[in-house]
Amino acid sequence: MLRTWVRPSAAYNPLATVRKKFVISIATMNAAKQAAGYKAIDNHLLPSFKYVGIGSGSTVVYCVERIAQLREKVPEINSMYFVPTGYQSRQLIVDAGLPLMEIDQFSAGELDIVFDGADEVDSQLNCIKGGGGCQFQEKLVGKCSKKFIAVVDDSKISQRLGEHWLQGIPIEVVPSAHKKVAVDLKRLGASKVTLRSGGKSKAGPMVTDNANFVLDAYFGEIAPERVAELDRSIKLLVGVVETGLFDYADEVYIGRTSGPTEILTRK
Ligand SMILES: O=C[C@H](O)[C@H](O)[C@H](O)COP(=O)(O)O
């Protein structure tokens, strides 16, 4: 994306210094995500596993990259099945040549583990997810997995959800219910509710992998002990398919932009 706005004559451009810093910071951020993704796989992908969930977003790309790298050293990987949380992760699995299975074959606790990204993580390992609109299938795969490992970079870490992730909790809704749910969410205490747009790629609202819409609802900073209750209240609204509040991460791998990956474990 950067390349589209930087002119070839950037060497003479006063913005060049800014550009250089920006490029370095993205590279550093990606290196942090990669280190965390690799470490999560190295520590948790056991040869005895049969079914492995793969989350969505830019960070899990490194988890899949690491799994593909390990195939020769750990041949058992070739007999595992990888279960996606949406079209993006499905494509990652297929492109890496890994065996694919769909989530409709599974029920609670039948997957050994899932590796996933997150948009924000609080001090109790509660997460906001769904920045890419995949929260429903991510929660489905998460609920079918024995273990949930989140992999993030250090910009995602907060004391309370809503501290850094200001666009709001992503809430997947049935399209015909979006207006009603938006009003309901305001009554529940959201200060801002936005129907997510398809942006430049699609006119009108963004449509999820399940053909639904997403409302982003900002509830301010949410104390960790309020997360489960708020999740339940939102879920009760007619028209809501799923929320992006996740309260069951077992471990979080934090890729540090300066320093080694940190691991937080649920107590
Ligand atoms: O819907 C998207 C997912 O919840 C992602 O896991 C989340 O947005 C984090 O993505 P990224 O790793 O690109 O920051």
The ligand as an ORCA input file, in Angstrom:
! r2SCAN-3c Opt
* xyz 0 1
  O     -11.601    -10.694     12.210
  C     -10.396    -10.725     12.367
  C      -9.713    -11.347     13.494
  O     -10.387    -11.316     14.710
  C      -8.232    -11.065     13.634
  O      -7.688    -12.141     14.338
  C      -7.929     -9.767     14.358
  O      -8.547     -8.690     13.692
  C      -6.417     -9.503     14.445
  O      -5.882     -9.335     13.166
  P      -4.362     -8.919     12.944
  O      -3.532    -10.086     13.343
  O      -4.279     -8.631     11.469
  O      -4.102     -7.711     13.765
*
